[in-house]
Every structure is written in C-alpha cells, then in structure tokens.
Amino acid sequence: MGNDEGTPNGLREGVRSGILASIERDAEHRGGRTARRLLAAGIVGVAGAIGAILLVSGHPFGHHPPWHVAFFSALWAGLLVVGFALAFLQVRTPSLPLARSASAAILGLGLAGICGAICPDPHFLQWWSATAAGGSITRVGGLALGALCFGLVATAVFGGVSAFLLLAERGHGAVRPMLPAAILLMLLAPGVALQSVGTSFPVFGAWLAGSACGAYIGVAGGIWARRRVSGG
C-alpha cells in the first residue's frame, strides 16, 4: 500500500539541517587546514628568501647600485612565498599540476643555491670562463655564448635531478616538462639578472635563454630517466 502523505516536513527539515551542518563543519575544517598551510608556506618561503639573500650577500657589490640587492631579494622573496604556497596548498587543475611543478622547481633552486654557495668565485661567469670548457667556449664565441652554455648545462643538471626525484609518474598523474621548467626558470631568473649586472644585455639574454633550454631539457630528461629506472 503506497504512502500518499509523502515525506513528513519534519524529516525533510532534519535531513536538510544535517546536510548543511556537515557541509559547514567540512568548510571550517578545510578553512583551518588552508590557513595552517598558508602560514607554513609563508614561514618557509620567508626562510628560503632569507637563505637566498644570504647567498647573494657574499657577492661583491662594489660595482652595483645600492638598490640592486634590495630589489632582487624582494623579488626572490615574493616568488618563493608564491612557490611554497602552491606546493603546500596542493594547487592544481585538471591540466596544470601546479603543486608538484612548484615543488620540483623549488628543489631545483635549492640545488642551484648549494652549488652557488660552494662555488669558489661569487661571480659564476668568471669561474666558468676560467675552466677549460668555459674558457674555450668564451674564446671562440664571446662571453654571451659562454653564458648561454653555462646556463644550459647548469640548469639542465638542477632540473634533471629535481624532476628525477619528484615528477616521475605515469598515466593521469604524469607531469609534462613545460610547467615545472617554466617555474624553475622563473625562480632562477633573479639570480641570473643579479649575476649579469656589469656585463651586457646580450650576456643576460643569452644566460636566460640557455637556462630556459636547460630547464626544459633537464626536466624532460629527469622524468624520462626515472621512468626508465622504474621500468616504465
């Protein structure tokens, strides 16, 4: 025998209230978690920015205008906070895995910072030009070609190692090289600009172009190598 009276109003209202309360509790939980992650991203981002400032603080700035270090340090700080926010909040879209790409780029920047800290010459191009390979390239094609090759080789190593460690997945979770390479280049660009001060715009442009190519080659190579090692 059918029920002609339908669902009682009290029952409908109770179900509705329960659903709304559950949604509200979930929103509060997610909001709190988001706030904690944003705070952590800000703290870690500022710490990373301080590390970047300490890295460049040993650079001899006698030939720089006073605002250079302040400007590039502030730019680095902003980029690092944004990068860590993307990583901590796991920001992603169906086509843009921003969180994983930012994590790999931050690791690549960290590797670059370690190499910069142990480099015997704070002017990286001078050190590169004094090596056998860098000196030969610079003598043949000038400082711009030397900067291009240095940027390509160095950034390929940073991008390759970070991609090998963080980006190798197959299927739906696979990451294309372009996005992490672009974020890595963005994080390295302030350092490239600061190191290029006192040279020329063609040297800066060549260094940046080499870094762009190296970032893509390194990230693509790192993903490919990890898949090969994993049997993919």
FIKOLZA-1660 file (N, C-alpha, C; in steps of 0.1 Angstrom, whole numbers, plus 5000, padded with zeros to 4 digits):
% residues 232
   i   px   py   pz ch aa at
   1 5008 4988 5000  A  M  N
   1 5000 5000 5000  A  M CA
   1 5009 5013 5000  A  M  C
   2 5007 5022 4991  A  G  N
   2 5015 5033 4989  A  G CA
   2 5013 5044 5000  A  G  C
   3 5023 5052 5002  A  N  N
   3 5022 5063 5012  A  N CA
   3 5018 5076 5004  A  N  C
   4 5006 5080 5006  A  D  N
   4 5001 5092 4998  A  D CA
   4 5005 5105 5005  A  D  C
   5 5009 5104 5018  A  E  N
   5 5012 5116 5025  A  E CA
   5 5026 5122 5022  A  E  C
   6 5034 5114 5015  A  G  N
   6 5048 5119 5012  A  G CA
   6 5057 5119 5024  A  G  C
   7 5069 5125 5022  A  T  N
   7 5078 5126 5033  A  T CA
   7 5074 5137 5043  A  T  C
   8 5074 5134 5056  A  P  N
   8 5069 5144 5066  A  P CA
   8 5079 5156 5065  A  P  C
   9 5073 5168 5068  A  N  N
   9 5081 5180 5067  A  N CA
   9 5092 5180 5077  A  N  C
  10 5090 5175 5089  A  G  N
  10 5100 5174 5100  A  G CA
  10 5112 5166 5096  A  G  C
  11 5109 5154 5089  A  L  N
  11 5120 5146 5084  A  L CA
  11 5128 5153 5074  A  L  C
  12 5121 5159 5064  A  R  N
  12 5129 5167 5054  A  R CA
  12 5137 5178 5059  A  R  C
  13 5132 5185 5069  A  E  N
  13 5139 5196 5075  A  E CA
  13 5151 5190 5083  A  E  C
  14 5149 5179 5090  A  G  N
  14 5161 5173 5097  A  G CA
  14 5172 5168 5088  A  G  C
  15 5168 5162 5077  A  V  N
  15 5178 5158 5067  A  V CA
  15 5186 5170 5061  A  V  C
  16 5178 5180 5058  A  R  N
  16 5184 5193 5053  A  R CA
  16 5193 5199 5063  A  R  C
  17 5189 5200 5075  A  S  N
  17 5198 5206 5086  A  S CA
  17 5211 5198 5088  A  S  C
  18 5209 5185 5087  A  G  N
  18 5221 5176 5089  A  G CA
  18 5231 5178 5078  A  G  C
  19 5226 5179 5065  A  I  N
  19 5235 5181 5054  A  I CA
  19 5242 5194 5055  A  I  C
  20 5234 5205 5058  A  L  N
  20 5241 5218 5059  A  L CA
  20 5251 5218 5070  A  L  C
  21 5248 5212 5082  A  A  N
  21 5257 5212 5093  A  A CA
  21 5270 5205 5089  A  A  C
  22 5268 5194 5082  A  S  N
  22 5280 5186 5077  A  S CA
  22 5289 5194 5068  A  S  C
  23 5282 5201 5058  A  I  N
  23 5290 5210 5049  A  I CA
  23 5297 5221 5056  A  I  C
  24 5290 5227 5066  A  E  N
  24 5296 5238 5074  A  E CA
  24 5308 5233 5082  A  E  C
  25 5307 5221 5088  A  R  N
  25 5319 5216 5096  A  R CA
  25 5330 5213 5086  A  R  C
  26 5327 5207 5074  A  D  N
  26 5338 5204 5065  A  D CA
  26 5344 5217 5060  A  D  C
  27 5337 5227 5058  A  A  N
  27 5342 5240 5053  A  A CA
  27 5351 5246 5064  A  A  C
  28 5347 5245 5077  A  E  N
  28 5355 5250 5087  A  E CA
  28 5368 5243 5089  A  E  C
  29 5367 5229 5087  A  H  N
  29 5379 5221 5088  A  H CA
  29 5389 5225 5077  A  H  C
  30 5383 5225 5064  A  R  N
  30 5392 5229 5053  A  R CA
  30 5397 5243 5054  A  R  C
  31 5389 5252 5059  A  G  N
  31 5394 5266 5061  A  G CA
  31 5406 5266 5071  A  G  C
  32 5405 5259 5082  A  G  N
  32 5416 5259 5092  A  G CA
  32 5428 5252 5086  A  G  C
  33 5426 5241 5079  A  R  N
  33 5438 5235 5073  A  R CA
  33 5444 5244 5062  A  R  C
  34 5436 5251 5055  A  T  N
  34 5442 5260 5045  A  T CA
  34 5450 5271 5051  A  T  C
  35 5444 5276 5062  A  A  N
  35 5451 5287 5070  A  A CA
  35 5464 5282 5075  A  A  C
  36 5465 5270 5081  A  R  N
  36 5477 5265 5086  A  R CA
  36 5487 5263 5075  A  R  C
  37 5483 5258 5063  A  R  N
  37 5492 5256 5052  A  R CA
  37 5497 5269 5047  A  R  C
  38 5488 5279 5046  A  L  N
  38 5493 5292 5041  A  L CA
  38 5503 5298 5051  A  L  C
  39 5501 5296 5064  A  L  N
  39 5511 5301 5074  A  L CA
  39 5524 5294 5072  A  L  C
  40 5523 5281 5071  A  A  N
  40 5536 5273 5069  A  A CA
  40 5543 5277 5056  A  A  C
  41 5535 5280 5045  A  A  N
  41 5541 5284 5033  A  A CA
  41 5548 5297 5034  A  A  C
  42 5541 5307 5041  A  G  N
  42 5547 5320 5044  A  G CA
  42 5560 5319 5052  A  G  C
  43 5560 5311 5062  A  I  N
  43 5572 5309 5071  A  I CA
  43 5584 5303 5063  A  I  C
  44 5581 5292 5056  A  V  N
  44 5591 5285 5049  A  V CA
  44 5596 5294 5037  A  V  C
  45 5586 5301 5031  A  G  N
  45 5590 5310 5019  A  G CA
  45 5599 5321 5024  A  G  C
  46 5596 5327 5035  A  V  N
  46 5605 5338 5041  A  V CA
  46 5618 5332 5044  A  V  C
  47 5618 5320 5051  A  A  N
  47 5631 5314 5054  A  A CA
  47 5640 5311 5042  A  A  C
  48 5633 5307 5031  A  G  N
  48 5640 5304 5018  A  G CA
  48 5645 5317 5012  A  G  C
  49 5637 5328 5014  A  A  N
  49 5642 5341 5008  A  A CA
  49 5654 5346 5016  A  A  C
  50 5653 5344 5029  A  I  N
  50 5665 5348 5037  A  I CA
  50 5677 5340 5033  A  I  C
  51 5676 5327 5030  A  G  N
  51 5687 5319 5025  A  G CA
  51 5692 5325 5012  A  G  C
  52 5683 5329 5003  A  A  N
  52 5687 5334 4991  A  A CA
  52 5695 5347 4992  A  A  C
  53 5690 5355 5002  A  I  N
  53 5697 5368 5004  A  I CA
  53 5711 5366 5010  A  I  C
  54 5712 5356 5019  A  L  N
  54 5725 5353 5025  A  L CA
  54 5734 5347 5014  A  L  C
  55 5728 5340 5004  A  L  N
  55 5737 5335 4994  A  L CA
  55 5743 5346 4985  A  L  C
  56 5735 5357 4982  A  V  N
  56 5740 5368 4974  A  V CA
  56 5747 5378 4982  A  V  C
  57 5746 5377 4996  A  S  N
  57 5752 5387 5004  A  S CA
  57 5768 5387 5003  A  S  C
  58 5773 5375 5000  A  G  N
  58 5787 5374 4998  A  G CA
  58 5792 5379 4985  A  G  C
  59 5783 5382 4976  A  H  N
  59 5787 5387 4963  A  H CA
  59 5793 5401 4965  A  H  C
  60 5804 5404 4959  A  P  N
  60 5810 5418 4960  A  P CA
  60 5801 5428 4952  A  P  C
  61 5795 5437 4959  A  F  N
  61 5785 5446 4952  A  F CA
  61 5791 5460 4950  A  F  C
  62 5804 5461 4949  A  G  N
  62 5810 5474 4947  A  G CA
  62 5806 5481 4934  A  G  C
  63 5804 5472 4924  A  H  N
  63 5800 5478 4911  A  H CA
  63 5785 5479 4909  A  H  C
  64 5777 5476 4919  A  H  N
  64 5763 5476 4918  A  H CA
  64 5757 5489 4924  A  H  C
  65 5746 5494 4919  A  P  N
  65 5739 5504 4926  A  P CA
  65 5733 5498 4938  A  P  C
  66 5731 5506 4949  A  P  N
  66 5726 5501 4962  A  P CA
  66 5713 5494 4961  A  P  C
  67 5704 5498 4952  A  W  N
  67 5691 5492 4952  A  W CA
  67 5690 5478 4946  A  W  C
  68 5701 5473 4939  A  H  N
  68 5701 5460 4932  A  H CA
  68 5698 5449 4942  A  H  C
  69 5706 5448 4953  A  V  N
  69 5704 5437 4962  A  V CA
  69 5690 5437 4968  A  V  C
  70 5685 5449 4972  A  A  N
  70 5672 5450 4978  A  A CA
  70 5661 5446 4968  A  A  C
  71 5662 5450 4956  A  F  N
  71 5652 5447 4946  A  F CA
  71 5652 5432 4943  A  F  C
  72 5663 5426 4940  A  F  N
  72 5663 5412 4937  A  F CA
  72 5660 5403 4949  A  F  C
  73 5664 5407 4961  A  S  N
  73 5660 5400 4973  A  S CA
  73 5645 5400 4975  A  S  C
  74 5639 5412 4973  A  A  N
  74 5624 5413 4975  A  A CA
  74 5617 5404 4964  A  A  C
  75 5622 5405 4952  A  L  N
  75 5616 5397 4941  A  L CA
  75 5617 5382 4944  A  L  C
  76 5629 5378 4949  A  W  N
  76 5631 5364 4952  A  W CA
  76 5621 5360 4964  A  W  C
  77 5620 5368 4974  A  A  N
  77 5611 5365 4985  A  A CA
  77 5597 5363 4980  A  A  C
  78 5592 5372 4972  A  G  N
  78 5579 5370 4967  A  G CA
  78 5577 5358 4959  A  G  C
  79 5586 5355 4950  A  L  N
  79 5585 5343 4942  A  L CA
  79 5585 5330 4950  A  L  C
  80 5594 5330 4961  A  L  N
  80 5595 5318 4969  A  L CA
  80 5582 5316 4977  A  L  C
  81 5576 5327 4983  A  V  N
  81 5564 5325 4990  A  V CA
  81 5553 5320 4981  A  V  C
  82 5552 5325 4969  A  V  N
  82 5542 5320 4960  A  V CA
  82 5544 5305 4957  A  V  C
  83 5557 5302 4954  A  G  N
  83 5560 5288 4951  A  G CA
  83 5557 5279 4962  A  G  C
  84 5560 5282 4975  A  F  N
  84 5557 5274 4986  A  F CA
  84 5542 5273 4988  A  F  C
  85 5535 5284 4986  A  A  N
  85 5521 5284 4987  A  A CA
  85 5514 5274 4978  A  A  C
  86 5519 5274 4965  A  L  N
  86 5514 5264 4955  A  L CA
  86 5517 5250 4960  A  L  C
  87 5529 5248 4965  A  A  N
  87 5533 5234 4970  A  A CA
  87 5525 5230 4982  A  A  C
  88 5524 5238 4992  A  F  N
  88 5518 5234 5005  A  F CA
  88 5503 5233 5003  A  F  C
  89 5497 5241 4995  A  L  N
  89 5482 5240 4993  A  L CA
  89 5478 5230 4983  A  L  C
  90 5488 5224 4976  A  Q  N
  90 5485 5213 4966  A  Q CA
  90 5476 5219 4955  A  Q  C
  91 5479 5231 4950  A  V  N
  91 5471 5237 4940  A  V CA
  91 5473 5230 4927  A  V  C
  92 5462 5227 4920  A  R  N
  92 5462 5220 4908  A  R CA
  92 5449 5222 4900  A  R  C
  93 5450 5220 4887  A  T  N
  93 5438 5220 4879  A  T CA
  93 5439 5207 4871  A  T  C
  94 5428 5203 4863  A  P  N
  94 5429 5191 4856  A  P CA
  94 5441 5191 4846  A  P  C
  95 5446 5202 4841  A  S  N
  95 5456 5203 4831  A  S CA
  95 5469 5209 4836  A  S  C
  96 5469 5215 4849  A  L  N
  96 5481 5222 4854  A  L CA
  96 5484 5216 4868  A  L  C
  97 5494 5207 4869  A  P  N
  97 5498 5202 4882  A  P CA
  97 5507 5212 4889  A  P  C
  98 5502 5223 4894  A  L  N
  98 5510 5235 4899  A  L CA
  98 5518 5231 4911  A  L  C
  99 5512 5223 4920  A  A  N
  99 5518 5220 4933  A  A CA
  99 5531 5212 4930  A  A  C
 100 5530 5201 4923  A  R  N
 100 5542 5192 4920  A  R CA
 100 5552 5200 4912  A  R  C
 101 5548 5208 4902  A  S  N
 101 5557 5215 4894  A  S CA
 101 5565 5225 4903  A  S  C
 102 5558 5232 4912  A  A  N
 102 5564 5242 4921  A  A CA
 102 5574 5235 4930  A  A  C
 103 5570 5223 4935  A  S  N
 103 5579 5216 4944  A  S CA
 103 5592 5212 4937  A  S  C
 104 5591 5207 4925  A  A  N
 104 5603 5204 4917  A  A CA
 104 5612 5216 4914  A  A  C
 105 5605 5227 4911  A  A  N
 105 5613 5239 4908  A  A CA
 105 5620 5245 4921  A  A  C
 106 5613 5244 4932  A  I  N
 106 5619 5248 4945  A  I CA
 106 5631 5240 4948  A  I  C
 107 5630 5226 4946  A  L  N
 107 5642 5218 4948  A  L CA
 107 5653 5221 4938  A  L  C
 108 5650 5224 4926  A  G  N
 108 5660 5228 4916  A  G CA
 108 5667 5241 4921  A  G  C
 109 5659 5251 4926  A  L  N
 109 5665 5263 4931  A  L CA
 109 5674 5260 4943  A  L  C
 110 5670 5251 4952  A  G  N
 110 5678 5247 4963  A  G CA
 110 5691 5241 4959  A  G  C
 111 5691 5233 4948  A  L  N
 111 5703 5227 4943  A  L CA
 111 5712 5238 4937  A  L  C
 112 5706 5247 4930  A  A  N
 112 5714 5259 4925  A  A CA
 112 5720 5267 4936  A  A  C
 113 5713 5269 4947  A  G  N
 113 5718 5276 4958  A  G CA
 113 5730 5269 4965  A  G  C
 114 5729 5256 4966  A  I  N
 114 5740 5248 4972  A  I CA
 114 5753 5249 4963  A  I  C
 115 5751 5248 4950  A  C  N
 115 5762 5249 4941  A  C CA
 115 5768 5263 4941  A  C  C
 116 5759 5273 4942  A  G  N
 116 5764 5287 4943  A  G CA
 116 5772 5290 4956  A  G  C
 117 5767 5283 4967  A  A  N
 117 5774 5285 4979  A  A CA
 117 5788 5279 4979  A  A  C
 118 5790 5268 4972  A  I  N
 118 5803 5261 4972  A  I CA
 118 5812 5266 4961  A  I  C
 119 5806 5274 4952  A  C  N
 119 5814 5279 4940  A  C CA
 119 5826 5288 4945  A  C  C
 120 5838 5285 4941  A  P  N
 120 5849 5293 4946  A  P CA
 120 5849 5308 4943  A  P  C
 121 5842 5311 4932  A  D  N
 121 5841 5325 4928  A  D CA
 121 5827 5330 4928  A  D  C
 122 5824 5341 4936  A  P  N
 122 5810 5346 4936  A  P CA
 122 5805 5351 4923  A  P  C
 123 5814 5354 4914  A  H  N
 123 5810 5357 4900  A  H CA
 123 5810 5344 4892  A  H  C
 124 5798 5338 4890  A  F  N
 124 5798 5325 4884  A  F CA
 124 5803 5325 4870  A  F  C
 125 5801 5335 4862  A  L  N
 125 5806 5335 4848  A  L CA
 125 5821 5336 4848  A  L  C
 126 5827 5344 4857  A  Q  N
 126 5841 5344 4858  A  Q CA
 126 5847 5330 4861  A  Q  C
 127 5841 5323 4871  A  W  N
 127 5845 5310 4874  A  W CA
 127 5844 5301 4862  A  W  C
 128 5833 5302 4855  A  W  N
 128 5830 5293 4843  A  W CA
 128 5840 5296 4832  A  W  C
 129 5843 5309 4830  A  S  N
 129 5853 5313 4820  A  S CA
 129 5867 5308 4823  A  S  C
 130 5870 5306 4836  A  A  N
 130 5883 5302 4840  A  A CA
 130 5885 5287 4838  A  A  C
 131 5874 5279 4836  A  T  N
 131 5875 5265 4835  A  T CA
 131 5880 5262 4820  A  T  C
 132 5884 5250 4818  A  A  N
 132 5889 5246 4805  A  A CA
 132 5878 5247 4794  A  A  C
 133 5866 5241 4798  A  A  N
 133 5855 5241 4788  A  A CA
 133 5849 5255 4786  A  A  C
 134 5847 5262 4797  A  G  N
 134 5841 5275 4796  A  G CA
 134 5850 5285 4790  A  G  C
 135 5863 5284 4792  A  G  N
 135 5873 5293 4786  A  G CA
 135 5874 5291 4771  A  G  C
 136 5873 5278 4767  A  S  N
 136 5874 5275 4752  A  S CA
 136 5862 5281 4745  A  S  C
 137 5850 5279 4751  A  I  N
 137 5837 5284 4745  A  I CA
 137 5837 5299 4745  A  I  C
 138 5842 5306 4755  A  T  N
 138 5842 5320 4756  A  T CA
 138 5852 5326 4746  A  T  C
 139 5863 5320 4744  A  R  N
 139 5873 5325 4735  A  R CA
 139 5868 5324 4720  A  R  C
 140 5860 5313 4718  A  V  N
 140 5855 5311 4704  A  V CA
 140 5843 5320 4701  A  V  C
 141 5833 5321 4710  A  G  N
 141 5821 5328 4708  A  G CA
 141 5818 5340 4716  A  G  C
 142 5827 5344 4725  A  G  N
 142 5825 5355 4733  A  G CA
 142 5818 5351 4746  A  G  C
 143 5816 5361 4755  A  L  N
 143 5810 5359 4768  A  L CA
 143 5796 5355 4767  A  L  C
 144 5789 5360 4757  A  A  N
 144 5774 5357 4756  A  A CA
 144 5773 5342 4753  A  A  C
 145 5781 5336 4744  A  L  N
 145 5780 5322 4742  A  L CA
 145 5784 5314 4754  A  L  C
 146 5794 5319 4761  A  G  N
 146 5798 5312 4773  A  G CA
 146 5787 5312 4784  A  G  C
 147 5780 5323 4785  A  A  N
 147 5768 5324 4794  A  A CA
 147 5757 5315 4790  A  A  C
 148 5754 5314 4777  A  L  N
 148 5744 5306 4772  A  L CA
 148 5747 5291 4775  A  L  C
 149 5759 5287 4773  A  C  N
 149 5763 5273 4776  A  C CA
 149 5763 5270 4791  A  C  C
 150 5767 5280 4798  A  F  N
 150 5767 5278 4813  A  F CA
 150 5753 5276 4818  A  F  C
 151 5744 5285 4814  A  G  N
 151 5731 5284 4818  A  G CA
 151 5724 5272 4814  A  G  C
 152 5727 5267 4802  A  L  N
 152 5721 5255 4797  A  L CA
 152 5725 5243 4805  A  L  C
 153 5738 5241 4807  A  V  N
 153 5744 5230 4814  A  V CA
 153 5740 5229 4829  A  V  C
 154 5741 5241 4835  A  A  N
 154 5739 5241 4850  A  A CA
 154 5724 5239 4852  A  A  C
 155 5715 5246 4845  A  T  N
 155 5701 5244 4848  A  T CA
 155 5696 5230 4844  A  T  C
 156 5702 5224 4833  A  A  N
 156 5698 5211 4830  A  A CA
 156 5701 5201 4841  A  A  C
 157 5712 5203 4848  A  V  N
 157 5715 5195 4860  A  V CA
 157 5705 5197 4871  A  V  C
 158 5702 5209 4874  A  F  N
 158 5693 5212 4885  A  F CA
 158 5679 5206 4882  A  F  C
 159 5674 5209 4870  A  G  N
 159 5661 5204 4866  A  G CA
 159 5660 5189 4865  A  G  C
 160 5671 5183 4860  A  G  N
 160 5671 5169 4858  A  G CA
 160 5670 5162 4872  A  G  C
 161 5678 5166 4881  A  V  N
 161 5678 5160 4894  A  V CA
 161 5665 5161 4901  A  V  C
 162 5659 5173 4901  A  S  N
 162 5647 5176 4908  A  S CA
 162 5635 5168 4901  A  S  C
 163 5635 5168 4888  A  A  N
 163 5624 5160 4881  A  A CA
 163 5626 5145 4884  A  A  C
 164 5638 5140 4884  A  F  N
 164 5640 5126 4887  A  F CA
 164 5635 5122 4900  A  F  C
 165 5636 5131 4910  A  L  N
 165 5632 5128 4924  A  L CA
 165 5617 5130 4926  A  L  C
 166 5611 5139 4919  A  L  N
 166 5597 5143 4922  A  L CA
 166 5586 5142 4912  A  L  C
 167 5590 5140 4899  A  L  N
 167 5580 5142 4889  A  L CA
 167 5577 5129 4881  A  L  C
 168 5583 5118 4884  A  A  N
 168 5581 5106 4875  A  A CA
 168 5569 5098 4879  A  A  C
 169 5558 5100 4872  A  E  N
 169 5546 5092 4873  A  E CA
 169 5541 5089 4859  A  E  C
 170 5532 5079 4858  A  R  N
 170 5526 5076 4845  A  R CA
 170 5511 5079 4846  A  R  C
 171 5505 5078 4834  A  G  N
 171 5490 5079 4833  A  G CA
 171 5485 5093 4837  A  G  C
 172 5475 5093 4845  A  H  N
 172 5468 5105 4849  A  H CA
 172 5477 5114 4857  A  H  C
 173 5486 5108 4865  A  G  N
 173 5495 5116 4873  A  G CA
 173 5507 5122 4867  A  G  C
 174 5509 5119 4854  A  A  N
 174 5521 5123 4847  A  A CA
 174 5522 5138 4846  A  A  C
 175 5534 5144 4847  A  V  N
 175 5536 5158 4845  A  V CA
 175 5544 5161 4833  A  V  C
 176 5539 5170 4825  A  R  N
 176 5546 5174 4813  A  R CA
 176 5558 5184 4817  A  R  C
 177 5569 5184 4810  A  P  N
 177 5580 5192 4814  A  P CA
 177 5579 5207 4814  A  P  C
 178 5570 5212 4805  A  M  N
 178 5569 5226 4803  A  M CA
 178 5567 5234 4816  A  M  C
 179 5557 5230 4824  A  L  N
 179 5553 5238 4835  A  L CA
 179 5564 5239 4846  A  L  C
 180 5569 5227 4851  A  P  N
 180 5580 5228 4861  A  P CA
 180 5592 5235 4855  A  P  C
 181 5595 5234 4843  A  A  N
 181 5607 5240 4837  A  A CA
 181 5604 5256 4837  A  A  C
 182 5592 5260 4834  A  A  N
 182 5589 5274 4834  A  A CA
 182 5590 5280 4848  A  A  C
 183 5585 5273 4858  A  I  N
 183 5586 5277 4872  A  I CA
 183 5600 5278 4877  A  I  C
 184 5608 5268 4873  A  L  N
 184 5622 5268 4877  A  L CA
 184 5629 5280 4871  A  L  C
 185 5627 5282 4858  A  L  N
 185 5633 5294 4852  A  L CA
 185 5629 5307 4859  A  L  C
 186 5616 5308 4863  A  M  N
 186 5612 5320 4870  A  M CA
 186 5619 5322 4883  A  M  C
 187 5621 5311 4890  A  L  N
 187 5628 5312 4903  A  L CA
 187 5643 5315 4902  A  L  C
 188 5649 5310 4891  A  L  N
 188 5663 5313 4889  A  L CA
 188 5666 5327 4883  A  L  C
 189 5656 5332 4876  A  A  N
 189 5658 5345 4869  A  A CA
 189 5664 5356 4877  A  A  C
 190 5659 5359 4889  A  P  N
 190 5665 5370 4897  A  P CA
 190 5680 5368 4899  A  P  C
 191 5684 5356 4902  A  G  N
 191 5699 5353 4903  A  G CA
 191 5706 5355 4891  A  G  C
 192 5701 5351 4879  A  V  N
 192 5707 5353 4867  A  V CA
 192 5708 5368 4864  A  V  C
 193 5698 5376 4867  A  A  N
 193 5698 5390 4864  A  A CA
 193 5709 5397 4873  A  A  C
 194 5709 5393 4886  A  L  N
 194 5719 5399 4895  A  L CA
 194 5733 5396 4891  A  L  C
 195 5736 5383 4887  A  Q  N
 195 5749 5380 4883  A  Q CA
 195 5753 5386 4869  A  Q  C
 196 5743 5390 4862  A  S  N
 196 5746 5396 4849  A  S CA
 196 5749 5411 4849  A  S  C
 197 5746 5417 4861  A  V  N
 197 5749 5431 4862  A  V CA
 197 5764 5434 4860  A  V  C
 198 5767 5444 4852  A  G  N
 198 5781 5447 4849  A  G CA
 198 5786 5440 4837  A  G  C
 199 5778 5432 4830  A  T  N
 199 5782 5426 4818  A  T CA
 199 5775 5434 4806  A  T  C
 200 5765 5428 4801  A  S  N
 200 5758 5434 4790  A  S CA
 200 5744 5427 4788  A  S  C
 201 5735 5434 4782  A  F  N
 201 5722 5428 4780  A  F CA
 201 5722 5415 4771  A  F  C
 202 5731 5415 4761  A  P  N
 202 5732 5402 4753  A  P CA
 202 5737 5391 4762  A  P  C
 203 5746 5393 4771  A  V  N
 203 5750 5383 4780  A  V CA
 203 5739 5378 4789  A  V  C
 204 5731 5387 4795  A  F  N
 204 5720 5384 4803  A  F CA
 204 5710 5376 4795  A  F  C
 205 5706 5381 4783  A  G  N
 205 5697 5374 4774  A  G CA
 205 5701 5360 4771  A  G  C
 206 5714 5358 4768  A  A  N
 206 5720 5345 4764  A  A CA
 206 5719 5336 4776  A  A  C
 207 5723 5341 4788  A  W  N
 207 5722 5333 4800  A  W CA
 207 5708 5328 4803  A  W  C
 208 5699 5337 4802  A  L  N
 208 5685 5334 4804  A  L CA
 208 5679 5324 4794  A  L  C
 209 5683 5326 4781  A  A  N
 209 5679 5317 4771  A  A CA
 209 5685 5303 4773  A  A  C
 210 5698 5302 4777  A  G  N
 210 5704 5289 4780  A  G CA
 210 5697 5283 4792  A  G  C
 211 5694 5290 4802  A  S  N
 211 5687 5285 4814  A  S CA
 211 5673 5280 4810  A  S  C
 212 5666 5286 4801  A  A  N
 212 5653 5282 4797  A  A CA
 212 5654 5268 4790  A  A  C
 213 5663 5267 4780  A  C  N
 213 5665 5255 4773  A  C CA
 213 5670 5244 4783  A  C  C
 214 5679 5247 4792  A  G  N
 214 5684 5237 4801  A  G CA
 214 5673 5233 4810  A  G  C
 215 5665 5242 4815  A  A  N
 215 5654 5238 4824  A  A CA
 215 5645 5227 4817  A  A  C
 216 5641 5230 4805  A  Y  N
 216 5632 5221 4798  A  Y CA
 216 5639 5207 4795  A  Y  C
 217 5651 5208 4790  A  I  N
 217 5659 5196 4787  A  I CA
 217 5661 5188 4800  A  I  C
 218 5665 5194 4811  A  G  N
 218 5667 5188 4823  A  G CA
 218 5655 5181 4829  A  G  C
 219 5644 5188 4829  A  V  N
 219 5631 5183 4835  A  V CA
 219 5627 5171 4826  A  V  C
 220 5627 5173 4813  A  A  N
 220 5622 5162 4804  A  A CA
 220 5631 5150 4806  A  A  C
 221 5644 5152 4807  A  G  N
 221 5654 5141 4808  A  G CA
 221 5652 5134 4822  A  G  C
 222 5650 5142 4832  A  G  N
 222 5648 5136 4846  A  G CA
 222 5636 5127 4846  A  G  C
 223 5625 5132 4841  A  I  N
 223 5613 5124 4840  A  I CA
 223 5615 5111 4832  A  I  C
 224 5621 5112 4821  A  W  N
 224 5624 5100 4812  A  W CA
 224 5633 5091 4820  A  W  C
 225 5644 5096 4826  A  A  N
 225 5653 5087 4833  A  A CA
 225 5647 5079 4844  A  A  C
 226 5638 5086 4852  A  R  N
 226 5632 5080 4863  A  R CA
 226 5622 5069 4859  A  R  C
 227 5615 5071 4848  A  R  N
 227 5606 5061 4842  A  R CA
 227 5614 5049 4837  A  R  C
 228 5626 5052 4831  A  R  N
 228 5634 5041 4827  A  R CA
 228 5639 5032 4839  A  R  C
 229 5643 5039 4849  A  V  N
 229 5648 5032 4861  A  V CA
 229 5637 5024 4867  A  V  C
 230 5625 5030 4867  A  S  N
 230 5614 5023 4873  A  S CA
 230 5608 5012 4864  A  S  C
 231 5613 5011 4852  A  G  N
 231 5608 5000 4843  A  G CA
 231 5597 5004 4835  A  G  C
 232 5595 5018 4833  A  G  N
 232 5584 5023 4825  A  G CA
 232 5587 5023 4810  A  G  C
% end
